[in-house]
Amino acid sequence: MSEQQPLGVPYQRHSATSRDAAILVSEKPTKIVQDRQKILAMVRRSGPMTDREIQAALEMPGDTERPRRIELVRAGWLIDTGERRDRSTVWGCS
């Protein structure tokens, strides 16, 4: 399987971090990119939040929020704070 440049943004092919950053800063934001940006902005504004708190604040379904939050974690933008609320992981900015 050959690796393509995400959304036409250049990145270092040997670096997963570079690839993930390219996806996040695409010149033509797709809905996925816009959803990632909304989630990241919300956590930056409000402080550490659980998935449910993010979903409620953004009026975003869990099926939309969770995959985008996972991508943000994998890209290094969000981290598990080690805190739990109602048995849920609390996510914060890295």
Backbone as CSV, one residue per row, in Angstrom:
resi,resn,N_x,N_y,N_z,CA_x,CA_y,CA_z,C_x,C_y,C_z
1,MET,0.848,-1.184,0.000,0.000,0.000,0.000,0.890,1.242,0.000
2,SER,0.739,2.106,-0.995,1.546,3.315,-1.043,0.891,4.409,-0.210
3,GLU,1.747,5.207,0.417,1.241,6.275,1.281,1.098,7.543,0.451
4,GLN,-0.068,8.155,0.508,-0.329,9.378,-0.223,-0.278,10.555,0.732
5,GLN,-0.009,11.727,0.174,-0.012,12.919,1.005,-1.456,13.251,1.363
6,PRO,-1.743,13.410,2.666,-3.109,13.706,3.071,-3.539,15.091,2.619
7,LEU,-4.643,15.140,1.912,-5.274,16.397,1.531,-4.349,17.353,0.793
8,GLY,-3.300,16.819,0.149,-2.408,17.654,-0.638,-1.431,18.483,0.167
9,VAL,-1.311,18.258,1.455,-0.396,19.017,2.298,0.909,18.233,2.422
10,PRO,2.072,18.881,2.180,3.338,18.155,2.275,3.644,17.728,3.706
11,TYR,4.322,16.596,3.841,4.745,16.108,5.152,5.910,15.158,4.964
12,GLN,6.606,14.852,6.035,7.709,13.904,6.010,7.136,12.493,6.080
13,ARG,7.321,11.708,5.024,6.710,10.379,4.942,7.168,9.435,6.048
14,HIS,8.357,9.634,6.566,8.872,8.743,7.610,8.346,9.112,9.003
15,SER,7.610,10.210,9.107,7.178,10.719,10.412,5.658,10.700,10.550
16,ALA,5.163,9.864,11.453,3.714,9.821,11.716,3.237,11.161,12.263
17,THR,4.059,11.819,13.080,3.685,13.115,13.651,3.523,14.156,12.550
18,SER,4.460,14.166,11.598,4.378,15.104,10.484,3.124,14.851,9.650
19,ARG,2.829,13.587,9.406,1.635,13.214,8.649,0.367,13.676,9.370
20,ASP,0.305,13.416,10.671,-0.874,13.810,11.446,-1.039,15.328,11.476
21,ALA,0.069,16.057,11.589,-0.001,17.515,11.585,-0.495,18.029,10.232
22,ALA,-0.050,17.396,9.150,-0.494,17.796,7.814,-2.002,17.639,7.676
23,ILE,-2.521,16.558,8.237,-3.963,16.340,8.188,-4.692,17.443,8.947
24,LEU,-4.148,17.829,10.104,-4.806,18.829,10.948,-4.790,20.231,10.340
25,VAL,-3.793,20.540,9.535,-3.675,21.910,9.023,-3.974,22.006,7.532
26,SER,-4.734,21.105,7.041,-5.058,21.096,5.617,-5.611,22.452,5.175
27,GLU,-5.230,22.839,3.972,-5.701,24.115,3.427,-7.196,24.099,3.129
28,LYS,-7.734,22.957,2.757,-9.158,22.820,2.457,-9.781,21.953,3.537
29,PRO,-10.206,22.566,4.630,-10.717,21.756,5.728,-11.954,20.942,5.333
30,THR,-11.865,19.664,5.546,-13.015,18.792,5.365,-13.817,18.820,6.660
31,LYS,-14.970,18.181,6.673,-15.756,18.113,7.899,-14.947,17.439,8.999
32,ILE,-14.184,16.423,8.642,-13.360,15.739,9.642,-12.365,16.715,10.265
33,VAL,-11.673,17.481,9.433,-10.702,18.458,9.938,-11.415,19.509,10.780
34,GLN,-12.557,19.983,10.320,-13.312,20.979,11.080,-13.746,20.426,12.433
35,ASP,-14.181,19.166,12.478,-14.579,18.555,13.744,-13.384,18.435,14.690
36,ARG,-12.222,18.052,14.161,-11.019,17.996,15.003,-10.709,19.368,15.580
37,GLN,-10.790,20.389,14.723,-10.494,21.751,15.167,-11.479,22.206,16.250
38,LYS,-12.754,21.876,16.088,-13.770,22.237,17.091,-13.471,21.583,18.432
39,ILE,-13.119,20.293,18.396,-12.833,19.559,19.627,-11.612,20.154,20.321
40,LEU,-10.545,20.373,19.572,-9.323,20.911,20.148,-9.564,22.305,20.726
41,ALA,-10.287,23.142,19.994,-10.588,24.492,20.486,-11.424,24.441,21.760
42,MET,-12.383,23.534,21.825,-13.238,23.412,23.011,-12.416,23.024,24.236
43,VAL,-11.539,22.040,24.080,-10.721,21.597,25.214,-9.744,22.697,25.625
44,ARG,-9.217,23.428,24.658,-8.317,24.550,24.988,-9.069,25.629,25.764
45,ARG,-10.282,25.947,25.348,-11.090,26.985,26.012,-11.578,26.558,27.383
46,SER,-12.085,25.324,27.459,-12.788,24.882,28.665,-11.907,24.131,29.647
47,GLY,-10.753,23.699,29.215,-9.906,22.870,30.068,-10.246,21.405,29.856
48,PRO,-9.589,20.522,30.602,-9.776,19.084,30.420,-11.243,18.658,30.490
49,MET,-11.622,17.745,29.573,-13.012,17.315,29.452,-13.087,15.823,29.133
50,THR,-14.214,15.209,29.484,-14.489,13.830,29.074,-15.116,13.851,27.686
51,ASP,-15.201,12.679,27.063,-15.873,12.588,25.764,-17.308,13.111,25.868
52,ARG,-18.021,12.697,26.900,-19.422,13.139,27.046,-19.530,14.649,27.193
53,GLU,-18.601,15.243,27.929,-18.618,16.702,28.098,-18.348,17.406,26.770
54,ILE,-17.404,16.880,25.998,-17.107,17.454,24.676,-18.342,17.339,23.781
55,GLN,-18.953,16.159,23.771,-20.138,15.927,22.943,-21.270,16.888,23.307
56,ALA,-21.501,17.067,24.598,-22.581,17.962,25.045,-22.277,19.407,24.677
57,ALA,-21.042,19.831,24.912,-20.668,21.225,24.646,-20.750,21.567,23.163
58,LEU,-20.403,20.612,22.312,-20.394,20.860,20.865,-21.660,20.373,20.163
59,GLU,-22.569,19.757,20.945,-23.763,19.146,20.352,-23.348,18.232,19.206
60,MET,-22.362,17.370,19.500,-21.782,16.475,18.509,-22.030,15.034,18.962
61,PRO,-22.562,14.193,18.082,-22.797,12.798,18.465,-21.485,12.079,18.807
62,GLY,-21.577,11.111,19.693,-20.409,10.336,20.086,-19.740,9.639,18.918
63,ASP,-20.550,9.187,17.951,-20.000,8.503,16.773,-19.148,9.436,15.919
64,THR,-19.327,10.724,16.095,-18.517,11.715,15.389,-17.342,12.152,16.257
65,GLU,-17.621,12.434,17.525,-16.594,12.985,18.423,-15.486,11.992,18.730
66,ARG,-15.828,10.770,19.108,-14.809,9.810,19.559,-13.721,9.540,18.518
67,PRO,-14.062,9.260,17.256,-12.988,9.032,16.268,-12.083,10.253,16.077
68,ARG,-12.666,11.449,16.109,-11.858,12.660,15.950,-10.961,12.867,17.162
69,ARG,-11.471,12.600,18.361,-10.653,12.727,19.578,-9.517,11.708,19.557
70,ILE,-9.796,10.496,19.114,-8.745,9.471,19.006,-7.649,9.951,18.060
71,GLU,-8.025,10.551,16.938,-7.037,11.069,15.990,-6.200,12.168,16.631
72,LEU,-6.844,13.028,17.414,-6.111,14.098,18.099,-5.140,13.531,19.135
73,VAL,-5.530,12.466,19.814,-4.636,11.807,20.774,-3.449,11.194,20.022
74,ARG,-3.723,10.474,18.957,-2.646,9.836,18.182,-1.677,10.856,17.591
75,ALA,-2.197,12.031,17.244,-1.361,13.091,16.677,-0.612,13.863,17.760
76,GLY,-0.929,13.595,19.032,-0.224,14.254,20.127,-0.821,15.571,20.579
77,TRP,-1.996,15.933,20.075,-2.634,17.199,20.443,-3.398,17.096,21.756
78,LEU,-3.975,15.934,22.042,-4.685,15.698,23.299,-4.026,14.543,24.034
79,ILE,-4.124,14.583,25.372,-3.551,13.526,26.200,-4.555,13.094,27.267
80,ASP,-4.377,11.879,27.745,-5.110,11.369,28.901,-4.486,12.038,30.114
81,THR,-5.283,12.794,30.869,-4.756,13.521,32.032,-4.514,12.601,33.216
82,GLY,-5.032,11.378,33.144,-4.932,10.467,34.271,-6.093,10.638,35.241
83,GLU,-6.888,11.651,35.021,-8.060,11.952,35.847,-9.262,11.180,35.301
84,ARG,-10.228,10.889,36.173,-11.469,10.230,35.760,-12.653,10.999,36.334
85,ARG,-13.702,11.134,35.526,-14.974,11.721,35.967,-16.065,10.760,35.570
86,ASP,-16.876,10.346,36.508,-17.949,9.381,36.223,-17.410,8.179,35.458
87,ARG,-16.274,7.674,35.878,-15.607,6.523,35.271,-15.177,6.770,33.820
88,SER,-15.072,8.026,33.432,-14.657,8.381,32.068,-13.299,9.064,32.090
89,THR,-12.507,8.821,31.063,-11.200,9.465,30.912,-11.396,10.950,30.677
90,VAL,-10.539,11.746,31.298,-10.535,13.195,31.091,-9.379,13.519,30.162
91,TRP,-9.691,14.201,29.061,-8.714,14.544,28.028,-8.310,15.999,28.158
92,GLY,-7.015,16.269,28.003,-6.512,17.640,28.061,-5.561,17.898,26.909
93,CYS,-5.216,19.146,26.724,-4.259,19.516,25.679,-2.854,19.113,26.111
94,SER,-2.063,18.714,25.141,-0.690,18.295,25.459,0.214,19.501,25.600
